[in-house]
Amino acid sequence: MDTIVLTIVSVTVIGALCAVILSVASKIMSVKGNALVANLRELMPGANCGACGFAQCEEYATAIAEGGAAANKCVLGGDELAKAISELMGSGPVESVIKLVAVVHCIGDTVTKSFKMEYAGIHTCVAEKMLFGGQNACTFGCLGYGDCVAACPSNAICMENGLARVDPRRCSGCGLCAKICPNKIITVQDAAVAIAVKCMNTEKGAIALRKCSVGCVGCMRCAKTCHAKAITVSHNVASIDYSICTSCGDCLAVCARGCLIALT
């Protein structure tokens, strides 16, 4: 009995001694910059969206503290956060945060698209895609179960007739919706972008048309009309080079399928 009591007491004493040693060591060996990182981290929204180029807010805060990142990279925090970070760091004025917005590159809803089967599984886009690419005949478009809606911290996305739609006034451009979309049809773009191709189907025109009445068929009309040569058609679908696009809107008028959309 005495041996058991002695063992318990010994283990307790050793445990308490180790706790004291660890506590003292943490104070002695702590990094001086930890307080600054903690203060920077406290300012940030905590979404860990990755739009700043870092996987987590903690990493972004560390990079700022070490002088390896600018103060205006957080799209969720915007100009207000950039100013607060600048003041905390004691640096001068920072450039404004570039406003970003999510764009869903699909316009096929339950009225315009065809279905190859009736899906009766778990109501998530990820689960639906695992079953032969989903219930839609077009496997390049919106799957319709709103995984992006659930991921959006700004309540900027809603589902209408089986199609995800983004409210640019609410969208913060964090990019969480783009990351979670299994069909990768959501991109995050400069909010100044005026026109987008709302289709990603790379199948030949006749096949694409049978699956969705508003899909791009690669007819080349938009590319031939574009005076800036900003539109090209590759793999049967149009794309826009925004570095030279003048946002004139001439392409909108000639798109027979209506899949070129004005965003502003």
Contacts in CASP RR format, 6 or more apart in sequence:
PFRMAT RR
TARGET T0000
AUTHOR 0000-0000-0000
METHOD contacts of the structure
MODEL  1
MDTIVLTIVSVTVIGALCAVILSVASKIMSVKGNALVANLRELMPGANCG
ACGFAQCEEYATAIAEGGAAANKCVLGGDELAKAISELMGSGPVESVIKL
VAVVHCIGDTVTKSFKMEYAGIHTCVAEKMLFGGQNACTFGCLGYGDCVA
ACPSNAICMENGLARVDPRRCSGCGLCAKICPNKIITVQDAAVAIAVKCM
NTEKGAIALRKCSVGCVGCMRCAKTCHAKAITVSHNVASIDYSICTSCGD
CLAVCARGCLIALT
33 65 0 8 1.000
36 65 0 8 1.000
36 88 0 8 1.000
37 58 0 8 1.000
37 61 0 8 1.000
37 62 0 8 1.000
37 65 0 8 1.000
38 61 0 8 1.000
39 88 0 8 1.000
40 61 0 8 1.000
40 64 0 8 1.000
40 65 0 8 1.000
40 85 0 8 1.000
40 88 0 8 1.000
41 57 0 8 1.000
41 58 0 8 1.000
41 61 0 8 1.000
43 81 0 8 1.000
43 84 0 8 1.000
43 85 0 8 1.000
43 88 0 8 1.000
44 57 0 8 1.000
44 60 0 8 1.000
44 61 0 8 1.000
44 74 0 8 1.000
44 77 0 8 1.000
44 81 0 8 1.000
45 57 0 8 1.000
45 74 0 8 1.000
45 76 0 8 1.000
45 77 0 8 1.000
45 81 0 8 1.000
45 153 0 8 1.000
46 57 0 8 1.000
47 57 0 8 1.000
47 76 0 8 1.000
47 153 0 8 1.000
47 174 0 8 1.000
47 176 0 8 1.000
48 55 0 8 1.000
48 56 0 8 1.000
48 57 0 8 1.000
49 76 0 8 1.000
49 153 0 8 1.000
49 174 0 8 1.000
49 175 0 8 1.000
49 176 0 8 1.000
50 56 0 8 1.000
50 174 0 8 1.000
50 175 0 8 1.000
51 73 0 8 1.000
51 74 0 8 1.000
51 75 0 8 1.000
51 76 0 8 1.000
51 100 0 8 1.000
51 173 0 8 1.000
51 174 0 8 1.000
51 175 0 8 1.000
51 188 0 8 1.000
52 60 0 8 1.000
52 69 0 8 1.000
52 73 0 8 1.000
52 74 0 8 1.000
52 75 0 8 1.000
53 60 0 8 1.000
53 73 0 8 1.000
54 60 0 8 1.000
54 63 0 8 1.000
54 69 0 8 1.000
57 74 0 8 1.000
60 69 0 8 1.000
60 73 0 8 1.000
60 74 0 8 1.000
63 69 0 8 1.000
64 70 0 8 1.000
64 71 0 8 1.000
64 85 0 8 1.000
64 89 0 8 1.000
70 94 0 8 1.000
70 95 0 8 1.000
71 82 0 8 1.000
71 85 0 8 1.000
71 86 0 8 1.000
71 89 0 8 1.000
71 91 0 8 1.000
71 94 0 8 1.000
72 78 0 8 1.000
72 79 0 8 1.000
72 82 0 8 1.000
72 94 0 8 1.000
72 95 0 8 1.000
72 96 0 8 1.000
72 97 0 8 1.000
72 98 0 8 1.000
73 97 0 8 1.000
74 81 0 8 1.000
74 82 0 8 1.000
74 97 0 8 1.000
75 97 0 8 1.000
75 98 0 8 1.000
75 99 0 8 1.000
75 100 0 8 1.000
75 172 0 8 1.000
75 173 0 8 1.000
75 174 0 8 1.000
76 153 0 8 1.000
76 172 0 8 1.000
76 173 0 8 1.000
76 174 0 8 1.000
77 97 0 8 1.000
77 172 0 8 1.000
78 97 0 8 1.000
79 96 0 8 1.000
79 97 0 8 1.000
81 97 0 8 1.000
82 94 0 8 1.000
82 95 0 8 1.000
82 96 0 8 1.000
82 97 0 8 1.000
83 94 0 8 1.000
85 94 0 8 1.000
86 92 0 8 1.000
86 93 0 8 1.000
86 94 0 8 1.000
98 190 0 8 1.000
99 173 0 8 1.000
99 190 0 8 1.000
99 191 0 8 1.000
99 192 0 8 1.000
100 171 0 8 1.000
100 172 0 8 1.000
100 173 0 8 1.000
100 175 0 8 1.000
100 188 0 8 1.000
100 189 0 8 1.000
100 190 0 8 1.000
100 191 0 8 1.000
101 166 0 8 1.000
101 168 0 8 1.000
101 171 0 8 1.000
101 173 0 8 1.000
101 188 0 8 1.000
101 189 0 8 1.000
101 190 0 8 1.000
101 191 0 8 1.000
101 193 0 8 1.000
101 263 0 8 1.000
102 156 0 8 1.000
102 157 0 8 1.000
102 166 0 8 1.000
102 171 0 8 1.000
102 173 0 8 1.000
102 175 0 8 1.000
102 177 0 8 1.000
102 178 0 8 1.000
102 186 0 8 1.000
102 187 0 8 1.000
102 188 0 8 1.000
102 189 0 8 1.000
103 166 0 8 1.000
103 186 0 8 1.000
103 187 0 8 1.000
103 188 0 8 1.000
103 189 0 8 1.000
103 193 0 8 1.000
103 196 0 8 1.000
103 263 0 8 1.000
104 142 0 8 1.000
104 148 0 8 1.000
104 163 0 8 1.000
104 164 0 8 1.000
104 165 0 8 1.000
104 166 0 8 1.000
104 185 0 8 1.000
104 186 0 8 1.000
104 198 0 8 1.000
105 141 0 8 1.000
105 185 0 8 1.000
105 186 0 8 1.000
105 187 0 8 1.000
105 196 0 8 1.000
105 197 0 8 1.000
105 198 0 8 1.000
105 199 0 8 1.000
105 200 0 8 1.000
106 140 0 8 1.000
106 141 0 8 1.000
106 142 0 8 1.000
106 163 0 8 1.000
106 164 0 8 1.000
106 185 0 8 1.000
106 198 0 8 1.000
106 199 0 8 1.000
106 200 0 8 1.000
107 163 0 8 1.000
107 198 0 8 1.000
107 199 0 8 1.000
107 214 0 8 1.000
107 215 0 8 1.000
107 258 0 8 1.000
107 259 0 8 1.000
107 261 0 8 1.000
108 138 0 8 1.000
108 141 0 8 1.000
108 142 0 8 1.000
108 163 0 8 1.000
108 212 0 8 1.000
108 214 0 8 1.000
108 215 0 8 1.000
109 160 0 8 1.000
109 161 0 8 1.000
109 162 0 8 1.000
109 163 0 8 1.000
110 161 0 8 1.000
110 162 0 8 1.000
110 163 0 8 1.000
111 161 0 8 1.000
112 212 0 8 1.000
112 213 0 8 1.000
112 214 0 8 1.000
113 136 0 8 1.000
113 137 0 8 1.000
113 138 0 8 1.000
113 211 0 8 1.000
113 212 0 8 1.000
113 213 0 8 1.000
114 136 0 8 1.000
114 137 0 8 1.000
114 138 0 8 1.000
114 210 0 8 1.000
114 211 0 8 1.000
114 212 0 8 1.000
115 135 0 8 1.000
115 136 0 8 1.000
115 137 0 8 1.000
116 132 0 8 1.000
116 135 0 8 1.000
116 136 0 8 1.000
116 137 0 8 1.000
117 132 0 8 1.000
117 134 0 8 1.000
117 135 0 8 1.000
118 135 0 8 1.000
119 128 0 8 1.000
119 131 0 8 1.000
119 134 0 8 1.000
119 135 0 8 1.000
121 127 0 8 1.000
121 128 0 8 1.000
121 131 0 8 1.000
122 128 0 8 1.000
123 145 0 8 1.000
124 145 0 8 1.000
124 146 0 8 1.000
124 147 0 8 1.000
125 143 0 8 1.000
125 144 0 8 1.000
125 145 0 8 1.000
125 146 0 8 1.000
125 147 0 8 1.000
125 148 0 8 1.000
125 181 0 8 1.000
125 182 0 8 1.000
125 183 0 8 1.000
126 147 0 8 1.000
126 180 0 8 1.000
126 182 0 8 1.000
127 145 0 8 1.000
128 134 0 8 1.000
128 135 0 8 1.000
128 143 0 8 1.000
128 144 0 8 1.000
128 145 0 8 1.000
129 143 0 8 1.000
129 182 0 8 1.000
129 183 0 8 1.000
133 139 0 8 1.000
134 143 0 8 1.000
136 143 0 8 1.000
136 211 0 8 1.000
137 210 0 8 1.000
137 211 0 8 1.000
137 212 0 8 1.000
138 201 0 8 1.000
138 208 0 8 1.000
138 211 0 8 1.000
138 212 0 8 1.000
138 215 0 8 1.000
139 183 0 8 1.000
140 183 0 8 1.000
140 185 0 8 1.000
140 199 0 8 1.000
140 200 0 8 1.000
140 201 0 8 1.000
140 202 0 8 1.000
140 203 0 8 1.000
141 183 0 8 1.000
141 185 0 8 1.000
141 199 0 8 1.000
141 200 0 8 1.000
141 201 0 8 1.000
142 162 0 8 1.000
142 163 0 8 1.000
142 164 0 8 1.000
142 183 0 8 1.000
142 185 0 8 1.000
143 182 0 8 1.000
143 183 0 8 1.000
144 159 0 8 1.000
144 162 0 8 1.000
144 163 0 8 1.000
144 164 0 8 1.000
145 159 0 8 1.000
146 157 0 8 1.000
146 159 0 8 1.000
146 164 0 8 1.000
147 180 0 8 1.000
147 181 0 8 1.000
147 182 0 8 1.000
148 157 0 8 1.000
148 164 0 8 1.000
148 177 0 8 1.000
148 180 0 8 1.000
148 181 0 8 1.000
148 186 0 8 1.000
149 157 0 8 1.000
149 158 0 8 1.000
149 159 0 8 1.000
149 164 0 8 1.000
151 176 0 8 1.000
151 177 0 8 1.000
151 179 0 8 1.000
151 180 0 8 1.000
152 171 0 8 1.000
152 176 0 8 1.000
152 177 0 8 1.000
153 172 0 8 1.000
153 174 0 8 1.000
153 176 0 8 1.000
154 170 0 8 1.000
154 171 0 8 1.000
154 172 0 8 1.000
154 174 0 8 1.000
155 170 0 8 1.000
156 166 0 8 1.000
156 167 0 8 1.000
156 168 0 8 1.000
156 169 0 8 1.000
156 170 0 8 1.000
156 171 0 8 1.000
156 172 0 8 1.000
157 164 0 8 1.000
157 165 0 8 1.000
157 166 0 8 1.000
157 167 0 8 1.000
157 171 0 8 1.000
157 177 0 8 1.000
158 164 0 8 1.000
158 165 0 8 1.000
158 167 0 8 1.000
159 165 0 8 1.000
164 177 0 8 1.000
164 186 0 8 1.000
166 177 0 8 1.000
168 191 0 8 1.000
168 263 0 8 1.000
168 264 0 8 1.000
173 188 0 8 1.000
174 188 0 8 1.000
175 186 0 8 1.000
175 188 0 8 1.000
177 186 0 8 1.000
178 184 0 8 1.000
178 186 0 8 1.000
178 187 0 8 1.000
178 188 0 8 1.000
183 200 0 8 1.000
185 200 0 8 1.000
189 196 0 8 1.000
189 242 0 8 1.000
190 242 0 8 1.000
193 242 0 8 1.000
193 245 0 8 1.000
193 247 0 8 1.000
193 263 0 8 1.000
194 245 0 8 1.000
194 247 0 8 1.000
194 249 0 8 1.000
194 262 0 8 1.000
194 263 0 8 1.000
194 264 0 8 1.000
195 240 0 8 1.000
195 245 0 8 1.000
195 247 0 8 1.000
195 249 0 8 1.000
195 251 0 8 1.000
195 252 0 8 1.000
195 260 0 8 1.000
195 261 0 8 1.000
195 262 0 8 1.000
195 263 0 8 1.000
196 240 0 8 1.000
196 260 0 8 1.000
196 261 0 8 1.000
196 263 0 8 1.000
197 216 0 8 1.000
197 237 0 8 1.000
197 238 0 8 1.000
197 239 0 8 1.000
197 240 0 8 1.000
197 259 0 8 1.000
197 260 0 8 1.000
198 214 0 8 1.000
198 259 0 8 1.000
198 260 0 8 1.000
198 261 0 8 1.000
199 212 0 8 1.000
199 214 0 8 1.000
199 215 0 8 1.000
199 216 0 8 1.000
199 237 0 8 1.000
199 238 0 8 1.000
199 257 0 8 1.000
199 259 0 8 1.000
200 237 0 8 1.000
201 208 0 8 1.000
201 211 0 8 1.000
201 212 0 8 1.000
201 215 0 8 1.000
201 216 0 8 1.000
201 236 0 8 1.000
201 237 0 8 1.000
202 235 0 8 1.000
202 236 0 8 1.000
202 237 0 8 1.000
203 211 0 8 1.000
203 236 0 8 1.000
204 236 0 8 1.000
205 217 0 8 1.000
205 218 0 8 1.000
205 219 0 8 1.000
205 236 0 8 1.000
206 217 0 8 1.000
208 215 0 8 1.000
208 216 0 8 1.000
208 217 0 8 1.000
208 236 0 8 1.000
209 215 0 8 1.000
209 217 0 8 1.000
209 257 0 8 1.000
213 257 0 8 1.000
214 257 0 8 1.000
214 258 0 8 1.000
214 259 0 8 1.000
215 257 0 8 1.000
215 258 0 8 1.000
215 259 0 8 1.000
216 236 0 8 1.000
216 237 0 8 1.000
216 238 0 8 1.000
216 257 0 8 1.000
216 259 0 8 1.000
217 236 0 8 1.000
217 256 0 8 1.000
217 257 0 8 1.000
218 233 0 8 1.000
218 236 0 8 1.000
218 237 0 8 1.000
218 238 0 8 1.000
219 256 0 8 1.000
219 257 0 8 1.000
220 233 0 8 1.000
221 251 0 8 1.000
221 254 0 8 1.000
221 255 0 8 1.000
221 256 0 8 1.000
222 231 0 8 1.000
222 233 0 8 1.000
222 238 0 8 1.000
222 251 0 8 1.000
222 254 0 8 1.000
222 255 0 8 1.000
222 260 0 8 1.000
223 231 0 8 1.000
223 232 0 8 1.000
223 233 0 8 1.000
223 238 0 8 1.000
225 250 0 8 1.000
225 251 0 8 1.000
225 253 0 8 1.000
225 254 0 8 1.000
226 250 0 8 1.000
226 251 0 8 1.000
227 246 0 8 1.000
227 248 0 8 1.000
227 250 0 8 1.000
228 244 0 8 1.000
228 245 0 8 1.000
228 246 0 8 1.000
228 248 0 8 1.000
229 244 0 8 1.000
230 240 0 8 1.000
230 241 0 8 1.000
230 242 0 8 1.000
230 244 0 8 1.000
230 245 0 8 1.000
230 246 0 8 1.000
231 238 0 8 1.000
231 239 0 8 1.000
231 240 0 8 1.000
231 241 0 8 1.000
231 245 0 8 1.000
231 251 0 8 1.000
232 238 0 8 1.000
232 239 0 8 1.000
232 241 0 8 1.000
233 239 0 8 1.000
238 259 0 8 1.000
238 260 0 8 1.000
249 262 0 8 1.000
251 260 0 8 1.000
252 260 0 8 1.000
252 261 0 8 1.000
252 262 0 8 1.000
END
